């Protein structure tokens, strides 16, 4: 049973209840919506995989599909590709890909990754929770302490072309059990429906973010930042511990700020820009 609340310009109403047709217990799994908000998936190994369509306007779950994966996993996770065309299941020793556009989703299952048995200080580095990153890659942690995330570099490509890399992202510190969560705040209004009532200023926010895009990301030697329409008064680079890192930078034709990141250790970093109007923070990965 799910409980839903309708949030509209006139207030909050509900709850509305709906039976999702399949009883689930609480185990080590993951539930999530697709980036477009039109699909909902729930995976944990004991109850296997459930998928529903979701109507953002009515709040109704429909077209329930249950898929038996039947492997020996005790925990697992799930992530959609950025287009929502593919669903990935991280099931301890296997990574499965499902084609959400197929007429029979169950029959579209492909194994795109198999755990290679690697251990770090005696700890198995297999597959647990998954998350779609802001760079449209999928990151997968382990069920143990680890210095790595696994990566699916091209989640919108079919089969092995999705480019799954075990331990593809070294971490600056050990991580255990958790993975960052990036809620999708950019769905915007449900155009052409009676639910087309959300403010459209989200589009303005998205354009503001694009003005200060960071590329390439991940970066190896050179990192560039689109300066947008504002003058940057200062720029600071921080590591994941919040420590200021000194690296060389220069401005190219008043259009891009260039950073040489070749001397940085692999991992996550932050760039903080101060303009006349605001403070802007961007993230990048050194690889």
Backbone as CSV, one residue per row, in Angstrom:
resi,resn,N_x,N_y,N_z,CA_x,CA_y,CA_z,C_x,C_y,C_z
1,UNK,0.839,-1.183,0.000,0.000,0.000,0.000,0.883,1.246,0.000
2,UNK,0.551,2.217,-0.847,1.255,3.493,-0.835,0.272,4.594,-0.449
3,UNK,0.817,5.632,0.178,0.037,6.799,0.566,0.547,7.991,-0.234
4,UNK,-0.357,8.675,-0.914,0.015,9.780,-1.787,-0.658,11.069,-1.328
5,UNK,0.075,12.177,-1.490,-0.456,13.504,-1.187,-0.342,14.372,-2.429
6,UNK,-1.412,15.085,-2.752,-1.433,15.985,-3.894,-1.019,17.380,-3.437
7,UNK,0.048,17.896,-4.045,0.536,19.244,-3.753,0.190,20.123,-4.944
8,UNK,-0.612,21.148,-4.725,-1.080,22.018,-5.797,-0.974,23.469,-5.340
9,UNK,-1.224,24.433,-6.244,-1.177,25.842,-5.829,-2.161,26.178,-4.718
10,UNK,-3.190,25.349,-4.514,-4.186,25.640,-3.481,-3.865,24.959,-2.149
11,UNK,-2.804,24.144,-2.119,-2.458,23.500,-0.862,-2.146,22.023,-1.024
12,UNK,-2.197,21.291,0.102,-1.889,19.866,0.135,-3.149,19.095,0.507
13,UNK,-3.458,18.062,-0.260,-4.633,17.243,0.035,-4.240,15.769,0.046
14,UNK,-5.014,14.965,0.737,-4.726,13.527,0.837,-4.792,13.081,2.287
15,UNK,-4.363,11.869,2.600,-3.694,10.961,1.663,-4.666,10.178,0.781
16,UNK,-4.147,9.763,-0.367,-4.821,8.842,-1.269,-4.054,7.533,-1.217
17,UNK,-4.743,6.420,-1.098,-4.058,5.133,-0.985,-4.225,4.322,-2.270
18,UNK,-3.210,3.506,-2.557,-3.279,2.608,-3.699,-2.533,1.322,-3.383
19,UNK,-3.141,0.204,-3.732,-2.527,-1.103,-3.551,-1.621,-1.387,-4.752
20,UNK,-0.331,-1.612,-4.490,0.613,-1.864,-5.581,0.656,-3.328,-6.004
21,UNK,-0.216,-4.141,-5.474,-0.470,-5.505,-5.954,0.563,-6.535,-5.521
22,UNK,1.687,-6.124,-4.960,2.702,-7.101,-4.579,3.228,-6.772,-3.193
23,UNK,3.075,-7.719,-2.279,3.540,-7.510,-0.909,5.053,-7.615,-0.854
24,UNK,5.703,-6.655,-0.180,7.154,-6.669,-0.063,7.554,-6.541,1.394
25,UNK,8.591,-7.298,1.783,9.161,-7.161,3.113,10.328,-6.170,3.038
26,UNK,10.931,-5.885,4.183,12.035,-4.928,4.233,13.354,-5.690,4.188
27,UNK,14.060,-5.586,3.065,15.371,-6.204,2.915,16.333,-5.168,2.352
28,UNK,17.521,-5.611,1.991,18.557,-4.702,1.504,18.400,-4.501,0.003
29,UNK,17.653,-3.460,-0.376,17.396,-3.189,-1.778,17.288,-1.704,-2.038
30,UNK,16.644,-1.356,-3.157,16.578,0.039,-3.575,15.307,0.270,-4.389
31,UNK,14.669,1.421,-4.160,13.475,1.825,-4.904,13.724,3.198,-5.496
32,UNK,13.227,3.428,-6.711,13.498,4.708,-7.356,12.548,4.959,-8.516
33,UNK,12.390,6.263,-8.846,11.686,6.691,-10.039,12.683,6.886,-11.172
34,UNK,12.207,6.778,-12.395,13.032,7.103,-13.552,13.252,8.613,-13.601
35,UNK,14.281,9.083,-14.309,14.528,10.531,-14.382,13.351,11.315,-14.937
36,UNK,12.536,10.686,-15.779,11.367,11.368,-16.344,10.153,11.299,-15.426
37,UNK,10.244,10.522,-14.362,9.152,10.403,-13.416,8.011,9.526,-13.880
38,UNK,8.211,8.753,-14.964,7.103,7.955,-15.505,7.216,6.467,-15.200
39,UNK,8.307,6.042,-14.532,8.486,4.654,-14.142,8.929,4.597,-12.685
40,UNK,8.544,3.515,-12.014,8.990,3.283,-10.648,9.441,1.837,-10.540
41,UNK,10.615,1.620,-9.955,11.163,0.265,-9.830,11.584,0.012,-8.389
42,UNK,11.434,-1.237,-7.973,11.858,-1.645,-6.642,12.522,-3.008,-6.766
43,UNK,13.788,-3.076,-6.292,14.499,-4.350,-6.341,15.116,-4.674,-4.990
44,UNK,14.886,-5.854,-4.528,15.667,-6.481,-3.465,15.614,-7.981,-3.742
45,UNK,16.696,-8.715,-3.489,16.824,-10.075,-4.015,15.764,-11.065,-3.567
46,UNK,15.178,-10.896,-2.372,14.214,-11.884,-1.902,12.856,-11.733,-2.583
47,UNK,12.504,-10.501,-2.919,11.244,-10.273,-3.622,11.440,-10.014,-5.099
48,UNK,12.724,-9.949,-5.530,13.096,-9.695,-6.920,12.647,-8.307,-7.393
49,UNK,12.410,-8.149,-8.684,12.238,-6.832,-9.296,10.779,-6.564,-9.642
50,UNK,10.280,-5.416,-9.200,8.939,-4.941,-9.560,9.059,-3.612,-10.293
51,UNK,8.268,-3.438,-11.342,8.277,-2.206,-12.133,6.837,-1.754,-12.365
52,UNK,6.592,-0.460,-12.239,5.278,0.122,-12.528,5.453,1.320,-13.454
53,UNK,4.431,1.614,-14.236,4.293,2.933,-14.843,3.748,3.880,-13.783
54,UNK,4.086,5.160,-13.914,3.591,6.140,-12.946,3.110,7.376,-13.680
55,UNK,1.902,7.805,-13.357,1.315,9.010,-13.935,1.571,10.163,-12.972
56,UNK,2.437,11.094,-13.360,2.788,12.207,-12.480,1.600,13.113,-12.200
57,UNK,0.628,13.122,-13.075,-0.521,13.995,-12.904,-1.540,13.405,-11.935
58,UNK,-1.890,12.138,-12.133,-2.915,11.504,-11.292,-2.327,10.817,-10.069
59,UNK,-1.006,10.530,-10.096,-0.382,9.794,-9.008,-0.677,8.307,-9.036
60,UNK,-1.161,7.790,-10.161,-1.574,6.393,-10.256,-0.418,5.523,-10.760
61,UNK,-0.170,4.419,-10.044,0.759,3.384,-10.492,-0.022,2.368,-11.325
62,UNK,0.563,1.923,-12.437,-0.165,1.002,-13.315,0.813,0.078,-14.040
63,UNK,0.239,-0.868,-14.805,1.017,-1.795,-15.642,2.113,-2.489,-14.846
64,UNK,1.730,-3.084,-13.725,2.677,-3.760,-12.850,3.352,-4.929,-13.563
65,UNK,4.692,-4.989,-13.459,5.490,-6.081,-14.021,6.382,-6.639,-12.922
66,UNK,6.309,-7.941,-12.713,7.200,-8.599,-11.752,8.182,-9.472,-12.518
67,UNK,9.476,-9.344,-12.168,10.533,-10.088,-12.856,11.324,-10.891,-11.837
68,UNK,11.386,-12.192,-12.029,12.179,-13.072,-11.176,13.615,-13.110,-11.692
69,UNK,14.541,-12.665,-10.861,15.948,-12.688,-11.256,16.611,-13.980,-10.780
70,UNK,16.270,-14.413,-9.570,16.669,-15.736,-9.081,18.175,-15.972,-9.103
71,UNK,18.947,-15.063,-8.550,20.348,-15.375,-8.325,20.583,-15.498,-6.816
72,UNK,21.834,-15.597,-6.404,22.134,-15.886,-4.999,22.416,-14.641,-4.178
73,UNK,22.040,-13.472,-4.674,22.349,-12.224,-3.976,21.572,-12.105,-2.674
74,UNK,22.179,-11.392,-1.718,21.513,-11.062,-0.466,21.174,-9.581,-0.386
75,UNK,21.675,-8.786,-1.335,21.420,-7.350,-1.350,21.608,-6.858,-2.775
76,UNK,21.079,-5.676,-3.061,21.233,-5.152,-4.410,20.650,-3.768,-4.566
77,UNK,20.848,-3.199,-5.750,20.355,-1.860,-6.028,19.856,-1.735,-7.449
78,UNK,19.446,-0.514,-7.826,18.878,-0.280,-9.148,19.114,1.162,-9.558
79,UNK,19.213,1.386,-10.870,19.344,2.738,-11.401,18.856,2.763,-12.840
80,UNK,18.145,3.835,-13.203,17.739,4.061,-14.586,18.816,4.865,-15.317
81,UNK,18.914,4.658,-16.625,19.744,5.531,-17.447,19.083,6.903,-17.548
82,UNK,19.814,7.888,-18.061,19.302,9.261,-18.072,18.046,9.415,-18.918
83,UNK,17.907,8.622,-19.985,16.704,8.697,-20.822,15.566,7.852,-20.278
84,UNK,15.863,7.001,-19.295,14.876,6.064,-18.780,14.694,4.846,-19.662
85,UNK,15.481,4.718,-20.736,15.315,3.594,-21.656,15.872,2.289,-21.109
86,UNK,16.816,2.393,-20.162,17.421,1.183,-19.605,17.382,1.234,-18.084
87,UNK,17.149,0.060,-17.496,17.181,-0.107,-16.051,18.294,-1.089,-15.724
88,UNK,19.126,-0.724,-14.757,20.233,-1.572,-14.338,19.994,-2.079,-12.920
89,UNK,20.238,-3.363,-12.721,20.128,-3.987,-11.418,21.522,-4.434,-10.985
90,UNK,21.971,-3.955,-9.828,23.261,-4.356,-9.268,22.992,-5.381,-8.180
91,UNK,23.313,-6.634,-8.468,22.877,-7.755,-7.636,24.075,-8.553,-7.115
92,UNK,24.901,-7.907,-6.332,26.086,-8.470,-5.673,27.129,-8.986,-6.661
93,UNK,26.823,-10.042,-7.376,27.814,-10.637,-8.277,27.527,-10.371,-9.747
94,UNK,26.390,-9.727,-10.045,26.005,-9.493,-11.437,25.432,-8.091,-11.605
95,UNK,25.644,-7.535,-12.798,24.962,-6.318,-13.223,24.063,-6.688,-14.398
96,UNK,22.749,-6.462,-14.233,21.789,-6.786,-15.278,21.296,-5.501,-15.937
97,UNK,21.075,-5.575,-17.239,20.470,-4.466,-17.973,19.114,-4.909,-18.514
98,UNK,18.078,-4.062,-18.330,16.748,-4.307,-18.880,16.381,-3.161,-19.821
99,UNK,15.804,-3.510,-20.966,15.356,-2.524,-21.949,13.925,-2.129,-21.617
100,UNK,13.726,-0.904,-21.131,12.403,-0.459,-20.720,11.497,-0.162,-21.904
101,UNK,12.043,-0.129,-23.111,11.223,0.096,-24.307,10.785,-1.211,-24.956
102,UNK,11.266,-2.349,-24.453,10.941,-3.644,-25.052,9.497,-4.024,-24.758
103,UNK,8.889,-4.775,-25.667,7.519,-5.232,-25.437,7.460,-6.235,-24.298
104,UNK,8.550,-6.967,-24.080,8.656,-7.890,-22.957,9.938,-7.556,-22.196
105,UNK,9.798,-6.765,-21.131,10.970,-6.300,-20.393,11.748,-7.475,-19.808
106,UNK,11.040,-8.484,-19.337,11.696,-9.644,-18.731,12.656,-10.307,-19.717
107,UNK,12.230,-10.461,-20.968,13.061,-11.130,-21.970,14.235,-10.276,-22.452
108,UNK,14.268,-9.017,-22.068,15.346,-8.135,-22.523,16.566,-8.191,-21.606
109,UNK,16.503,-8.971,-20.546,17.588,-8.998,-19.559,18.904,-9.439,-20.183
110,UNK,19.967,-8.649,-19.924,21.320,-8.955,-20.377,22.270,-8.783,-19.195
111,UNK,23.200,-9.707,-19.022,24.244,-9.558,-18.013,25.356,-8.707,-18.616
112,UNK,25.609,-7.548,-18.025,26.638,-6.649,-18.554,27.851,-6.570,-17.637
113,UNK,27.790,-7.236,-16.487,28.931,-7.241,-15.578,28.886,-8.430,-14.650
114,UNK,30.060,-9.032,-14.394,30.188,-10.154,-13.464,31.342,-9.840,-12.515
115,UNK,31.100,-9.929,-11.232,32.105,-9.625,-10.221,33.355,-10.471,-10.442
116,UNK,34.514,-9.815,-10.439,35.767,-10.505,-10.751,36.469,-11.096,-9.533
117,UNK,35.847,-10.986,-8.339,36.415,-11.608,-7.152,37.444,-10.782,-6.409
118,UNK,37.710,-9.560,-6.879,38.732,-8.724,-6.256,38.365,-8.391,-4.807
119,UNK,39.374,-8.395,-3.910,39.190,-8.001,-2.515,40.150,-6.871,-2.181
120,UNK,39.721,-6.000,-1.306,40.553,-4.920,-0.787,40.694,-5.133,0.712
121,UNK,41.906,-5.460,1.150,42.167,-5.796,2.552,41.195,-6.864,3.052
122,UNK,40.990,-7.862,2.216,40.138,-8.991,2.579,38.656,-8.775,2.379
123,UNK,38.235,-7.564,1.970,36.818,-7.248,1.805,36.396,-7.414,0.345
124,UNK,35.319,-8.159,0.128,34.801,-8.349,-1.224,34.327,-7.018,-1.790
125,UNK,34.695,-6.745,-3.043,34.346,-5.491,-3.691,33.271,-5.732,-4.753
126,UNK,32.172,-6.376,-4.335,31.116,-6.688,-5.305,30.126,-5.532,-5.410
127,UNK,28.886,-5.776,-5.792,27.974,-4.713,-6.222,26.812,-4.562,-5.242
128,UNK,26.479,-3.305,-4.906,25.359,-3.060,-3.988,24.478,-1.950,-4.558
129,UNK,24.436,-0.779,-3.951,23.519,0.289,-4.374,24.032,0.997,-5.625
130,UNK,23.092,1.523,-6.408,23.425,2.225,-7.653,22.826,3.624,-7.648
131,UNK,23.431,4.526,-8.422,22.889,5.885,-8.536,23.310,6.487,-9.862
132,UNK,22.365,7.168,-10.514,22.658,7.924,-11.725,23.255,9.262,-11.324
133,UNK,24.481,9.540,-11.771,25.140,10.788,-11.425,24.719,11.933,-12.316
134,UNK,25.134,13.137,-11.949,24.798,14.323,-12.732,25.511,14.334,-14.075
135,UNK,26.523,13.471,-14.246,27.209,13.341,-15.526,26.600,12.239,-16.384
136,UNK,25.435,11.715,-15.961,24.684,10.673,-16.676,25.386,9.318,-16.682
137,UNK,26.391,9.152,-15.829,26.977,7.841,-15.609,26.337,7.227,-14.368
138,UNK,26.371,5.901,-14.282,25.821,5.219,-13.115,26.972,4.751,-12.239
139,UNK,26.873,5.057,-10.942,27.902,4.686,-9.978,27.343,3.631,-9.033
140,UNK,28.159,2.645,-8.712,27.724,1.501,-7.908,28.722,1.305,-6.781
141,UNK,28.213,1.246,-5.540,29.115,1.011,-4.413,29.185,-0.480,-4.103
142,UNK,29.827,-0.817,-2.990,29.944,-2.210,-2.578,29.195,-2.418,-1.271
143,UNK,29.005,-3.675,-0.893,28.365,-3.986,0.378,29.344,-4.025,1.531
144,UNK,30.613,-3.695,1.250,31.657,-3.620,2.267,32.334,-2.271,2.207
145,UNK,33.290,-2.055,3.103,34.120,-0.882,2.974,34.915,-0.962,1.691
146,UNK,35.103,0.188,1.030,35.768,0.179,-0.274,36.412,1.525,-0.539
147,UNK,37.449,1.514,-1.374,38.081,2.733,-1.853,37.682,3.029,-3.295
148,UNK,36.590,2.377,-3.765,36.209,2.505,-5.160,34.697,2.569,-5.319
149,UNK,34.240,3.174,-6.410,32.929,2.967,-6.970,33.116,2.271,-8.321
150,UNK,32.214,1.358,-8.649,32.141,0.823,-9.998,31.389,1.838,-10.867
151,UNK,31.608,1.813,-12.187,31.002,2.809,-13.079,30.403,2.133,-14.305
152,UNK,29.215,2.601,-14.707,28.675,2.324,-16.042,28.807,3.630,-16.816
153,UNK,29.732,3.664,-17.763,30.074,4.923,-18.431,29.034,5.383,-19.437
154,UNK,28.350,4.448,-20.097,27.383,4.799,-21.152,26.081,4.046,-20.926
155,UNK,25.337,4.395,-19.877,24.147,3.612,-19.516,23.066,3.578,-20.586
156,UNK,23.059,4.529,-21.532,22.029,4.525,-22.577,22.433,3.728,-23.807
157,UNK,23.498,2.938,-23.687,23.916,2.053,-24.774,23.533,0.619,-24.433
158,UNK,23.109,-0.123,-25.455,22.606,-1.477,-25.224,23.742,-2.466,-24.990
159,UNK,23.491,-3.429,-24.106,24.416,-4.525,-23.890,25.761,-4.069,-23.363
160,UNK,26.819,-4.756,-23.794,28.163,-4.474,-23.291,28.679,-3.106,-23.713
161,UNK,28.010,-2.477,-24.673,28.392,-1.117,-25.065,28.139,-0.108,-23.960
162,UNK,27.428,-0.496,-22.922,27.205,0.409,-21.785,28.514,0.689,-21.052
163,UNK,29.533,-0.139,-21.265,30.887,0.093,-20.761,30.931,0.098,-19.227
164,UNK,30.649,-1.072,-18.653,30.736,-1.232,-17.198,32.192,-1.492,-16.804
165,UNK,32.701,-0.698,-15.846,34.080,-0.811,-15.380,34.079,-1.067,-13.879
166,UNK,34.626,-2.191,-13.465,34.732,-2.480,-12.036,35.825,-1.606,-11.414
167,UNK,35.471,-0.987,-10.276,36.383,-0.114,-9.538,36.911,1.012,-10.443
168,UNK,36.034,1.544,-11.263,36.435,2.562,-12.228,36.681,3.924,-11.625
169,UNK,36.180,4.161,-10.410,36.383,5.465,-9.777,37.059,5.280,-8.420
170,UNK,38.362,5.581,-8.297,39.014,5.561,-6.977,38.467,6.683,-6.108
171,UNK,38.237,6.390,-4.830,37.717,7.374,-3.890,38.846,7.914,-3.019
172,UNK,38.728,9.166,-2.578,39.790,9.728,-1.727,39.828,9.109,-0.337
173,UNK,38.720,8.524,0.101,38.657,7.883,1.411,37.819,6.620,1.296
174,UNK,37.896,5.771,2.301,37.070,4.567,2.332,35.603,4.942,2.452
175,UNK,34.749,4.214,1.745,33.307,4.376,1.811,32.686,3.030,2.158
176,UNK,31.602,3.064,2.918,30.925,1.811,3.277,29.421,1.983,3.170
177,UNK,28.778,1.156,2.341,27.331,0.964,2.301,26.549,2.109,1.662
178,UNK,27.042,3.321,1.678,26.232,4.459,1.237,26.677,4.943,-0.137
179,UNK,25.750,5.652,-0.803,26.056,6.254,-2.098,25.282,7.566,-2.186
180,UNK,25.848,8.609,-2.812,25.131,9.885,-2.894,23.789,9.743,-3.597
181,UNK,22.837,10.540,-3.160,21.503,10.546,-3.757,21.256,11.906,-4.388
182,UNK,20.904,11.913,-5.683,20.652,13.158,-6.400,19.179,13.205,-6.810
183,UNK,18.303,13.751,-5.960,16.889,13.874,-6.362,16.765,14.713,-7.627
184,UNK,15.790,14.382,-8.460,15.578,15.113,-9.704,14.649,16.295,-9.434
185,UNK,15.246,17.482,-9.332,14.464,18.686,-9.061,14.054,19.414,-10.339
186,UNK,14.338,18.841,-11.503,14.148,19.563,-12.752,13.060,18.970,-13.627
187,UNK,12.129,18.258,-13.051,11.049,17.694,-13.860,10.182,18.790,-14.470
188,UNK,9.934,19.852,-13.723,9.138,20.947,-14.261,7.671,20.606,-14.373
189,UNK,6.935,21.445,-15.087,5.490,21.281,-15.218,5.150,20.100,-16.122
190,UNK,4.000,19.503,-15.873,3.498,18.409,-16.703,2.722,19.036,-17.854
191,UNK,3.452,19.473,-18.884,2.859,20.228,-19.977,1.726,19.501,-20.675
192,UNK,0.686,20.227,-21.031,-0.425,19.671,-21.775,-1.406,18.871,-20.958
193,UNK,-1.296,18.930,-19.622,-2.225,18.209,-18.760,-2.854,19.190,-17.770
194,UNK,-3.841,18.699,-17.021,-4.468,19.544,-15.999,-3.502,19.823,-14.860
195,UNK,-2.361,19.128,-14.850,-1.360,19.347,-13.802,-0.298,20.341,-14.233
196,UNK,-0.508,21.049,-15.319,0.461,22.026,-15.807,0.341,23.306,-14.983
197,UNK,0.730,23.218,-13.700,0.545,24.349,-12.800,1.805,24.694,-12.024
198,UNK,2.898,23.965,-12.257,4.122,24.247,-11.525,4.781,25.499,-12.089
199,UNK,5.538,26.237,-11.262,6.229,27.428,-11.779,7.270,27.026,-12.810
200,UNK,7.405,27.854,-13.846,8.349,27.543,-14.923,9.708,28.179,-14.692
201,UNK,9.933,28.795,-13.505,11.230,29.406,-13.232,12.329,28.368,-13.131
202,UNK,11.954,27.081,-13.043,12.969,26.032,-13.014,13.832,26.101,-14.268
203,UNK,13.225,26.475,-15.408,13.992,26.607,-16.642,15.079,27.655,-16.488
204,UNK,14.757,28.757,-15.820,15.748,29.805,-15.582,16.889,29.278,-14.728
205,UNK,16.562,28.487,-13.711,17.603,27.914,-12.865,18.517,27.018,-13.684
206,UNK,17.940,26.216,-14.545,18.745,25.306,-15.358,19.689,26.107,-16.256
207,UNK,19.218,27.221,-16.850,20.085,28.030,-17.692,21.222,28.636,-16.880
208,UNK,20.939,29.016,-15.645,21.972,29.579,-14.794,23.066,28.557,-14.546
209,UNK,22.683,27.303,-14.320,23.663,26.254,-14.115,24.503,26.059,-15.371
210,UNK,23.869,26.091,-16.551,24.590,25.847,-17.789,25.630,26.927,-18.052
211,UNK,25.411,28.152,-17.547,26.356,29.232,-17.772,27.719,28.948,-17.169
212,UNK,27.776,28.071,-16.200,29.036,27.769,-15.538,29.336,26.273,-15.638
213,UNK,29.173,25.720,-16.833,29.424,24.300,-17.030,30.918,24.015,-16.907
214,UNK,31.231,22.842,-16.354,32.605,22.402,-16.147,32.872,21.235,-17.089
215,UNK,33.939,21.289,-17.844,34.227,20.233,-18.810,35.734,20.182,-19.087
216,UNK,36.281,19.027,-19.518,35.629,17.707,-19.468,35.500,17.243,-18.028
217,UNK,34.558,16.414,-17.777,34.316,15.942,-16.417,33.907,14.475,-16.462
218,UNK,34.791,13.542,-16.064,36.053,13.695,-15.345,37.145,14.343,-16.206
219,UNK,38.150,14.907,-15.512,39.268,15.574,-16.175,40.572,14.882,-15.793
220,UNK,41.531,14.951,-16.720,42.836,14.344,-16.487,43.906,15.408,-16.292
221,UNK,44.015,16.322,-17.261,45.033,17.383,-17.206,44.380,18.762,-17.202
222,UNK,43.539,19.022,-18.209,42.938,20.345,-18.383,41.458,20.323,-18.001
223,UNK,41.056,21.346,-17.248,39.654,21.522,-16.865,39.246,22.935,-17.240
224,UNK,38.073,23.078,-17.896,37.611,24.381,-18.343,36.248,24.701,-17.727
225,UNK,36.020,25.989,-17.507,34.739,26.455,-16.973,34.221,27.563,-17.869
226,UNK,32.984,27.403,-18.369,32.323,28.438,-19.146,31.996,29.604,-18.216
227,UNK,32.501,30.785,-18.500,32.366,31.903,-17.574,30.981,32.533,-17.578
228,UNK,30.148,32.253,-18.569,28.818,32.835,-18.589,28.869,34.337,-18.815
229,UNK,27.890,35.053,-18.244,27.775,36.494,-18.492,28.243,37.349,-17.324
230,UNK,28.724,36.712,-16.270,29.157,37.466,-15.099,30.665,37.411,-14.942
231,UNK,31.222,38.432,-14.341,32.648,38.472,-14.072,32.939,37.704,-12.789
232,UNK,33.866,36.776,-12.871,34.259,35.999,-11.698,35.329,36.766,-10.939
233,UNK,35.062,37.062,-9.664,36.003,37.806,-8.847,37.057,36.898,-8.228
234,UNK,36.677,35.650,-7.905,37.646,34.709,-7.340,37.169,33.290,-7.595
235,UNK,38.108,32.343,-7.594,37.791,30.932,-7.781,38.680,30.111,-6.869
236,UNK,38.060,29.229,-6.081,38.793,28.378,-5.152,38.466,26.927,-5.436
237,UNK,39.454,26.056,-5.304,39.275,24.620,-5.482,39.430,23.946,-4.118
238,UNK,38.450,23.078,-3.783,38.458,22.352,-2.521,38.477,20.853,-2.794
239,UNK,39.140,20.091,-1.912,39.031,18.636,-1.994,37.800,18.180,-1.221
240,UNK,37.588,16.871,-1.137,36.374,16.343,-0.503,36.343,16.582,0.997
241,UNK,37.477,16.973,1.586,37.530,17.285,3.020,37.311,18.766,3.296
242,UNK,37.090,19.545,2.233,36.877,20.973,2.400,38.160,21.775,2.491
243,UNK,39.296,21.159,2.166,40.577,21.852,2.210,40.838,22.562,0.885
244,UNK,41.343,23.791,0.934,41.634,24.553,-0.271,42.871,23.965,-0.955
245,UNK,42.750,23.731,-2.256,43.835,23.169,-3.047,44.360,24.248,-3.993
246,UNK,45.664,24.408,-4.034,46.271,25.413,-4.895,46.634,24.792,-6.241
247,UNK,46.004,25.261,-7.319,46.344,24.823,-8.671,46.369,26.047,-9.572
248,UNK,47.112,25.951,-10.682,47.244,27.078,-11.598,45.972,27.261,-12.410
249,UNK,45.662,28.527,-12.736,44.480,28.821,-13.544,44.743,30.078,-14.360
250,UNK,44.036,30.216,-15.483,44.109,31.412,-16.296,42.804,31.561,-17.067
251,UNK,42.580,32.727,-17.648,41.357,33.015,-18.391,41.686,33.045,-19.881
252,UNK,40.879,32.354,-20.689,41.094,32.258,-22.129,40.050,33.106,-22.852
253,UNK,40.488,34.190,-23.476,39.638,35.053,-24.311,38.377,35.523,-23.590
254,UNK,38.464,35.684,-22.285,37.316,36.116,-21.475,36.101,35.218,-21.616
255,UNK,36.318,33.978,-22.101,35.209,33.050,-22.301,35.293,31.838,-21.384
256,UNK,36.511,31.373,-21.118,36.689,30.170,-20.319,37.774,30.389,-19.272
257,UNK,37.568,29.795,-18.103,38.625,29.732,-17.114,39.256,28.348,-17.215
258,UNK,40.575,28.310,-17.298,41.315,27.063,-17.480,42.054,26.703,-16.193
259,UNK,41.919,25.446,-15.776,42.645,24.929,-14.612,43.502,23.751,-15.056
260,UNK,44.726,23.694,-14.559,45.588,22.535,-14.775,45.448,21.626,-13.555
261,UNK,44.807,20.467,-13.745,44.522,19.574,-12.624,45.415,18.336,-12.630
262,UNK,46.478,18.360,-13.444,47.324,17.176,-13.586,47.988,16.768,-12.274
263,UNK,48.218,17.745,-11.372,48.897,17.435,-10.118,47.984,16.961,-9.001
264,UNK,46.665,16.899,-9.251,45.723,16.478,-8.218,45.645,14.963,-8.121
265,UNK,45.373,14.470,-6.926,45.094,13.051,-6.757,43.716,12.742,-7.330
266,UNK,43.506,11.512,-7.752,42.199,11.120,-8.285,41.130,11.250,-7.208
267,UNK,39.952,11.746,-7.589,38.848,11.860,-6.636,37.922,13.013,-6.977
268,UNK,37.027,13.353,-6.022,36.043,14.422,-6.185,36.625,15.752,-5.700
269,UNK,36.273,16.836,-6.415,36.700,18.179,-6.026,35.559,19.169,-6.263
270,UNK,35.682,20.333,-5.617,34.690,21.396,-5.743,35.398,22.673,-6.206
271,UNK,34.735,23.437,-7.078,35.213,24.766,-7.455,34.170,25.777,-6.999
272,UNK,34.611,26.753,-6.209,33.712,27.795,-5.708,34.038,29.108,-6.418
273,UNK,33.052,29.654,-7.131,33.210,30.918,-7.835,32.452,32.012,-7.087
274,UNK,33.075,33.158,-6.956,32.415,34.322,-6.372,32.282,35.380,-7.449
275,UNK,31.027,35.771,-7.764,30.779,36.820,-8.735,30.238,38.051,-8.005
276,UNK,29.867,39.063,-8.758,29.324,40.270,-8.135,27.980,40.011,-7.469
277,UNK,27.258,38.959,-7.929,25.904,38.726,-7.429,25.757,37.496,-6.557
278,UNK,26.639,36.523,-6.707,26.357,35.244,-6.085,27.617,34.406,-5.927
279,UNK,27.450,33.336,-5.139,28.485,32.316,-5.007,27.995,31.064,-5.727
280,UNK,28.830,30.467,-6.563,28.467,29.315,-7.371,29.456,28.200,-7.093
281,UNK,28.949,26.985,-6.892,29.813,25.834,-6.621,29.580,24.777,-7.681
282,UNK,30.651,24.261,-8.238,30.600,23.164,-9.190,31.480,22.023,-8.694
283,UNK,31.190,20.816,-9.156,31.993,19.650,-8.786,32.655,19.078,-10.033
284,UNK,33.787,18.425,-9.824,34.422,17.694,-10.912,35.179,16.516,-10.345
285,UNK,35.518,15.597,-11.225,36.250,14.393,-10.849,37.606,14.427,-11.542
286,UNK,38.659,14.230,-10.780,39.996,14.055,-11.352,40.250,12.567,-11.515
287,UNK,40.630,12.169,-12.713,40.892,10.754,-12.952,42.296,10.547,-13.520
